[in-house]
Amino acid sequence: MTFLAACQRPEPPPVTPDPTELDEPGVFTVAKFNTRMENDYGGYPTTIYYPQEGGAAFPAVVFSPGLASNKGLNRWVGDHLASHGYVVLIFTAPFPVLLQTHQQEAGFGLGFERLELLNDDPESPLYGMVDPQTRAIMGHSLGAMASLRAGAYMDVDAIVPLAPYVIEAEALQAITAPTQIQAATQDCITFPSSSISNYQLLGSAQKQVITINGGNHVSFNDADSVAEIVGGSLFDCPSVIDTYDHHQRLSRRYFTAWLNYFLKQQQQYEPYLYGTLAQQDLASQLLTEWQFEMPAVQP
């Protein structure tokens, strides 16, 4: 890619993130199984991650990978959130190389329908474990763009796009769900400025954007995956921080706090989003961007 000639390798942040309860694994043992969904676009290979212990109805999260990507490249999201008490469905689009987001948008609705069916099936491992009324959509890259477009018309409680490119203002302005956009300074595929632009146009009164210092676009893929290893040298600017224990640690910290706050109404995580703990991450240069609009009414 010609733009790589302009990429410069900056100094890494002066500190590394200390672990917090949000970015470490949660209290639940993670179980998972594979299935397949179908619609007019074709088949969606799917993995569902869930807390093995059960005993409650957990919020539902549906996640879409990016362009030319698949569900096996975002296992870190499913594993982490399931350990913190979420049921997470990650799908691969039928034709993941297509630039349009129609398949991914449809996949979000299809995913919630599947989780609801499994929740109602006495033979399902998810029987009685899903709260179909409490749900979020997430995605990376093209999947992140799809989550924003779907969020303009879907009834969801939160949206978390990871490194989206700029989408049309009409969709962004129609979003009312709490939305947290994540970006990275070394992203030379969708660029951190795209996330800032999307954030500024969001219609939601409950929104946030963070930029991880030193990470790149493919660091939102599983550490040591082909996409993360090869992408950083062929398609993306190089990351200058560790993928799992630095970039994804910060990503996990902020999206887990966001989902806990808006899906579980756990207000004790407010300092991670709006208060002193987020301020510390910005002051120590772990983040280069931290903008938000506080909720008008506490959840």
C-alpha positions as CSV (number, residue, x, y, z in Angstrom):
1,M,0.0,0.0,0.0
2,T,1.5,3.3,-1.0
3,F,0.4,5.1,2.2
4,L,2.8,3.0,4.2
5,A,5.7,5.2,3.0
6,A,4.3,8.0,5.0
7,C,3.9,5.9,8.2
8,Q,6.3,6.8,10.9
9,R,7.1,4.6,13.9
10,P,6.5,6.7,17.0
11,E,7.8,6.2,20.4
12,P,5.6,3.9,22.5
13,P,3.6,5.4,25.4
14,P,5.8,6.1,28.4
15,V,3.8,3.7,30.6
16,T,2.0,0.4,30.1
17,P,-1.5,-0.2,31.5
18,D,-1.8,-1.7,35.0
19,P,-4.5,-4.5,35.1
20,T,-7.9,-3.6,36.4
21,E,-10.9,-5.9,37.1
22,L,-12.5,-4.9,33.8
23,D,-9.6,-5.9,31.5
24,E,-8.8,-9.1,33.3
25,P,-11.0,-12.2,32.9
26,G,-14.2,-12.2,34.9
27,V,-15.5,-14.7,37.4
28,F,-17.3,-16.9,34.9
29,T,-15.9,-20.0,33.1
30,V,-16.4,-19.5,29.4
31,A,-18.2,-22.1,27.3
32,K,-18.8,-21.9,23.5
33,F,-20.3,-23.8,20.6
34,N,-20.5,-23.3,16.9
35,T,-23.7,-23.0,14.9
36,R,-24.9,-21.6,11.6
37,M,-27.5,-19.0,10.7
38,E,-29.2,-18.5,7.3
39,N,-31.0,-15.7,5.5
40,D,-31.4,-14.5,1.9
41,Y,-27.7,-13.5,1.8
42,G,-26.6,-17.0,2.6
43,G,-25.0,-18.8,5.5
44,Y,-23.4,-17.2,8.6
45,P,-21.0,-19.5,10.4
46,T,-21.4,-18.5,14.1
47,T,-19.8,-19.0,17.5
48,I,-21.6,-18.3,20.7
49,Y,-19.7,-17.7,23.9
50,Y,-21.5,-17.8,27.3
51,P,-20.9,-18.2,31.0
52,Q,-20.8,-21.9,31.8
53,E,-22.2,-21.5,35.3
54,G,-25.5,-20.0,34.2
55,G,-27.9,-19.1,37.0
56,A,-29.0,-15.9,35.4
57,A,-30.3,-14.3,32.3
58,F,-27.3,-12.5,30.8
59,P,-27.3,-9.5,28.4
60,A,-26.9,-10.4,24.7
61,V,-24.1,-9.1,22.5
62,V,-23.8,-9.7,18.7
63,F,-20.4,-8.9,17.1
64,S,-19.5,-8.6,13.4
65,P,-15.9,-8.9,12.2
66,G,-14.5,-6.7,9.4
67,L,-13.9,-6.8,5.7
68,A,-12.5,-10.2,4.5
69,S,-12.4,-11.3,8.2
70,N,-14.1,-14.1,10.1
71,K,-15.4,-15.0,13.5
72,G,-12.1,-16.7,14.4
73,L,-10.3,-13.3,14.5
74,N,-12.3,-11.8,17.3
75,R,-12.4,-14.6,19.8
76,W,-10.8,-12.3,22.4
77,V,-14.0,-10.3,22.5
78,G,-16.2,-13.3,23.0
79,D,-14.0,-15.0,25.6
80,H,-13.6,-11.8,27.6
81,L,-17.2,-10.7,27.7
82,A,-18.6,-14.1,28.4
83,S,-16.3,-14.3,31.4
84,H,-17.9,-11.1,32.6
85,G,-21.4,-12.3,32.3
86,Y,-22.6,-11.8,28.7
87,V,-23.8,-14.1,26.0
88,V,-21.8,-13.2,22.9
89,L,-22.6,-14.3,19.3
90,I,-19.9,-13.6,16.7
91,F,-20.7,-14.4,13.1
92,T,-18.9,-14.5,9.7
93,A,-20.8,-12.8,6.9
94,P,-21.7,-15.1,3.9
95,F,-19.5,-13.1,1.5
96,P,-17.1,-11.2,3.8
97,V,-15.1,-9.6,0.9
98,L,-18.0,-7.4,-0.1
99,L,-17.6,-3.7,0.8
100,Q,-21.2,-3.1,1.5
101,T,-22.5,-3.6,5.1
102,H,-25.9,-5.1,4.2
103,Q,-24.9,-8.7,5.2
104,Q,-23.5,-7.5,8.5
105,E,-26.5,-5.3,9.4
106,A,-28.8,-8.2,8.7
107,G,-26.5,-10.5,10.7
108,F,-27.1,-8.4,13.9
109,G,-30.9,-9.0,13.7
110,L,-30.4,-12.6,12.8
111,G,-28.1,-13.1,15.7
112,F,-30.6,-11.8,18.3
113,E,-33.3,-14.0,16.7
114,R,-31.1,-17.0,17.1
115,L,-30.2,-16.2,20.7
116,E,-33.9,-15.8,21.6
117,L,-34.8,-19.1,20.0
118,L,-31.9,-20.9,21.9
119,N,-33.0,-19.2,25.1
120,D,-36.5,-20.6,24.7
121,D,-35.4,-24.2,23.8
122,P,-35.2,-26.6,26.7
123,E,-32.6,-28.7,24.7
124,S,-30.3,-25.7,24.2
125,P,-27.2,-25.0,26.4
126,L,-28.5,-21.4,26.5
127,Y,-32.0,-22.3,27.8
128,G,-33.1,-19.5,30.2
129,M,-29.7,-17.8,30.0
130,V,-30.3,-14.9,27.7
131,D,-32.0,-11.7,28.4
132,P,-33.4,-10.8,25.0
133,Q,-34.5,-7.4,26.1
134,T,-31.0,-6.3,27.1
135,R,-28.7,-6.2,24.1
136,A,-25.8,-4.6,22.4
137,I,-24.1,-4.7,18.9
138,M,-20.4,-4.5,18.3
139,G,-18.1,-4.8,15.3
140,H,-14.6,-4.2,13.9
141,S,-13.8,-2.1,10.8
142,L,-16.5,-2.9,8.2
143,G,-18.4,-4.6,11.0
144,A,-18.1,-1.5,13.1
145,M,-19.5,0.6,10.3
146,A,-22.4,-1.9,10.1
147,S,-23.0,-1.6,13.8
148,L,-23.4,2.2,13.4
149,R,-25.7,1.9,10.4
150,A,-27.8,-0.8,12.1
151,G,-27.8,1.2,15.3
152,A,-29.8,3.9,13.4
153,Y,-32.8,1.7,13.2
154,M,-32.4,-1.3,15.6
155,D,-33.6,-1.3,19.2
156,V,-30.4,-1.9,21.1
157,D,-29.1,-0.7,24.5
158,A,-25.5,0.0,23.5
159,I,-23.2,0.1,20.4
160,V,-19.4,-0.4,20.4
161,P,-17.7,0.1,17.0
162,L,-14.0,-0.7,16.9
163,A,-12.1,1.3,14.3
164,P,-15.0,2.3,11.9
165,Y,-14.5,4.3,8.8
166,V,-16.6,7.4,8.2
167,I,-20.3,6.7,7.4
168,E,-23.1,8.9,6.3
169,A,-24.3,11.6,8.6
170,E,-28.0,10.6,8.4
171,A,-27.3,7.2,10.0
172,L,-25.1,8.7,12.7
173,Q,-27.6,11.4,13.6
174,A,-30.4,8.8,13.9
175,I,-28.6,6.9,16.6
176,T,-30.0,7.3,20.1
177,A,-28.4,4.3,21.8
178,P,-25.3,4.9,24.0
179,T,-22.3,4.5,21.7
180,Q,-18.7,4.1,22.4
181,I,-16.3,4.4,19.4
182,Q,-12.7,3.1,19.8
183,A,-9.8,4.0,17.6
184,A,-6.0,3.7,17.5
185,T,-3.3,6.2,16.6
186,Q,-1.4,3.9,14.2
187,D,-4.5,2.8,12.3
188,C,-3.7,3.4,8.6
189,I,-6.7,1.6,7.3
190,T,-9.7,3.4,8.7
191,F,-7.7,6.2,10.5
192,P,-8.5,7.6,14.0
193,S,-9.9,10.8,12.4
194,S,-12.8,8.7,11.0
195,S,-13.8,7.8,14.5
196,I,-13.7,11.4,15.7
197,S,-15.8,12.5,12.7
198,N,-18.4,9.7,13.4
199,Y,-18.4,10.6,17.1
200,Q,-19.1,14.3,16.4
201,L,-22.1,13.5,14.3
202,L,-23.7,10.9,16.6
203,G,-27.2,11.8,17.6
204,S,-27.0,10.0,20.9
205,A,-26.7,12.1,24.1
206,Q,-24.7,9.3,25.6
207,K,-21.5,8.8,23.6
208,Q,-17.8,8.5,23.9
209,V,-14.7,8.1,21.7
210,I,-11.3,6.9,22.8
211,T,-8.0,6.6,20.8
212,I,-5.5,4.0,22.0
213,N,-2.0,5.4,21.8
214,G,0.4,3.1,19.8
215,G,-2.1,0.5,18.6
216,N,-3.1,0.0,14.9
217,H,-6.2,-1.3,13.0
218,V,-5.3,-5.0,13.0
219,S,-4.6,-5.0,16.8
220,F,-8.4,-5.3,17.2
221,N,-7.9,-8.8,15.8
222,D,-6.8,-11.8,17.9
223,A,-3.2,-11.5,19.0
224,D,-0.9,-13.7,16.9
225,S,-3.6,-14.2,14.3
226,V,-2.6,-14.0,10.6
227,A,-4.5,-10.8,10.3
228,E,-2.7,-9.2,13.3
229,I,0.8,-10.4,12.2
230,V,0.7,-9.9,8.5
231,G,-1.7,-6.9,8.4
232,G,0.6,-4.8,10.5
233,S,3.4,-5.1,7.9
234,L,1.4,-5.2,4.6
235,F,-1.8,-3.1,5.0
236,D,-1.5,-1.1,8.2
237,C,1.0,1.1,10.0
238,P,3.0,-0.8,12.6
239,S,1.8,-1.0,16.2
240,V,4.3,0.0,18.8
241,I,2.6,-1.7,21.8
242,D,1.7,-5.3,22.7
243,T,-1.5,-6.4,21.2
244,Y,-3.2,-8.4,24.0
245,D,-1.7,-7.0,27.1
246,H,-1.7,-3.3,26.1
247,H,-4.0,-2.5,23.1
248,Q,-6.7,-5.0,23.8
249,R,-6.3,-4.5,27.6
250,L,-7.4,-0.9,27.1
251,S,-10.1,-1.9,24.6
252,R,-11.5,-4.5,27.0
253,R,-11.4,-2.0,29.9
254,Y,-13.5,0.6,28.1
255,F,-16.0,-1.6,26.3
256,T,-16.6,-3.7,29.4
257,A,-17.2,-0.6,31.5
258,W,-19.5,0.7,28.8
259,L,-21.6,-2.4,28.6
260,N,-21.6,-2.9,32.4
261,Y,-22.8,0.7,32.8
262,F,-25.5,0.7,30.2
263,L,-26.7,-2.9,30.0
264,K,-26.3,-3.9,33.7
265,Q,-26.8,-0.4,35.2
266,Q,-23.6,-0.9,37.3
267,Q,-22.8,2.7,38.1
268,Q,-19.7,1.9,40.0
269,Y,-17.9,1.8,36.6
270,E,-18.5,5.4,35.9
271,P,-14.9,6.4,36.9
272,Y,-13.6,4.2,34.1
273,L,-15.7,6.1,31.6
274,Y,-16.2,9.6,32.8
275,G,-14.0,10.1,35.9
276,T,-10.6,9.8,37.5
277,L,-9.5,6.4,36.1
278,A,-10.1,7.5,32.5
279,Q,-8.4,10.8,33.2
280,Q,-5.3,8.9,34.4
281,D,-5.2,6.9,31.2
282,L,-5.2,10.1,29.2
283,A,-2.7,11.9,31.4
284,S,-0.3,8.9,31.2
285,Q,-0.6,8.9,27.4
286,L,-2.2,5.5,27.2
287,L,-5.0,7.3,25.4
288,T,-4.5,10.3,23.0
289,E,-8.3,11.0,22.8
290,W,-11.0,10.8,25.4
291,Q,-14.2,12.7,24.5
292,F,-17.7,12.0,25.9
293,E,-21.1,13.4,26.6
294,M,-22.4,12.4,30.0
295,P,-25.8,10.8,30.2
296,A,-28.5,13.3,31.0
297,V,-30.1,10.8,33.4
298,Q,-28.2,8.2,35.3
299,P,-29.1,4.7,34.2
